[in-house]
Amino acid sequence: MQKNILTKEVTLGIFLIFFILLTRVSHELTLLALPDASLIIFFAAGIFLKNIKWLLFFVSLIVGIDLYAINANNMLHINLTFSYWVYVTTYLLAWYAGKEILSGRSSLKTLIYIPTVIAVILMAFIVSYSSHYFLSGWINNPEFYGNILFLKENLSSFLATNLTYAIALLVSVKALELIKQSKSTKEFKSN
């Protein structure tokens, strides 16, 4: 049984790695330009891949991708400032929220999932965009009101992208649960 669980974890891990590569790298390095799904991928990893080794692997992967994209595209003006590391903490928080609130249940409960994912998305948005505004150095004299305007300008695109990925995750999990339940019912009837 332990081997089966490990195989499922590795399969899911590979699947999530594929989506990180597909969406995070796509901004600069692939023909297909999909919005970054990293936040929801970390959230999903927290739900289904609870071992901290997965978290460390995914953080290393996104930082590696970012460093590669910066160097490959001669975007040396983009540096990994303190704001970048604050931004990375939003992934850690998304993973932790998924792990602590949604993992360990027999199924993904929609009434718990929706408010949790919305809270994670809003928290990540405020932390990452505010840290970028105040700490990246691209604004000479950042002010609270300027940050509010910056947040307002970027909220709809951030929400639309991440809510779309969050809904896709929920629908996928629910579909897989139905398939599993259907298989169990067929096996029970055949016995």
Sequence and secondary structure as in RCSB ss.txt:
>XXXX:A:sequence
MQKNILTKEVTLGIFLIFFILLTRVSHELTLLALPDASLIIFFAAGIFLKNIKWLLFFVSLIVGIDLYAINANNM
LHINLTFSYWVYVTTYLLAWYAGKEILSGRSSLKTLIYIPTVIAVILMAFIVSYSSHYFLSGWINNPEFYGNILF
LKENLSSFLATNLTYAIALLVSVKALELIKQSKSTKEFKSN
>XXXX:A:secstr
 HHHHHHHHHHHHHHHHHHHHHHHGGGTSSSS     HHHHHHHHHHH  SHHHHHHHHHHHHHHHHHHHHHTT 
TT    HHHHHHHHHHHHHHHHIIIIITTSSS  HHHHHHHHHHHHHHHHHHHHHHHHHHSSSSSS  HHHHHHH
HHHHHHHHHHHHHHHHHHHHHHHHHHHHHHHHHHHHHHHH 
